[in-house]
Amino acid sequence: MALELSERLETPRDIVRSKFNATSRWVRQLLAAVDHRLEKRRSRRILCDLTEDELRDVGLTRAQARAETAKSWFWS
């Protein structure tokens, strides 16, 4: 009696591959989240270095730029 493809049992290799795929997906998501937060940090540092004219062009005051720069790089 032959098993159909849908009834095939998972082999140890299939189980390892499945766990590896799930782990690698989780790692990629984690790295993407960290990269996003680091990009926010870089943007805030650049904002702090803008001149008054450049801040006016983007519609911010120096106080607003300082408040944004003071935010945590990781949590907000």
C-alpha positions, 0 to 999 in steps of 0.5 A, spaced: 500 500 500 503 506 497 502 512 501 499 518 497 503 525 497 499 528 502 499 522 507 507 522 507 510 522 514 515 528 515 522 525 516 527 528 521 530 532 515 523 535 514 522 537 521 529 540 521 528 544 515 521 546 518 524 549 524 530 552 521 526 556 516 522 558 522 528 560 526 531 564 520 524 568 519 524 570 526 532 572 526 530 576 519 524 580 523 529 581 529 534 584 524 529 588 520 526 591 527 533 593 530 535 596 523 529 600 523 530 603 530 537 604 528 535 608 522 530 612 526 536 614 531 541 616 525 535 620 522 534 624 529 542 625 530 541 628 523 535 632 525 539 635 531 545 638 526 540 642 522 540 649 521 535 654 523 533 655 516 533 647 514 529 646 520 524 651 518 524 648 511 521 642 514 516 645 519 520 644 526 523 649 531 529 648 535 525 646 541 521 640 537 528 638 534 531 637 541 525 634 543 525 629 538 533 628 539 532 626 546 527 620 545 530 613 546 533 610 540 530 604 541 523 604 544 520 610 540 
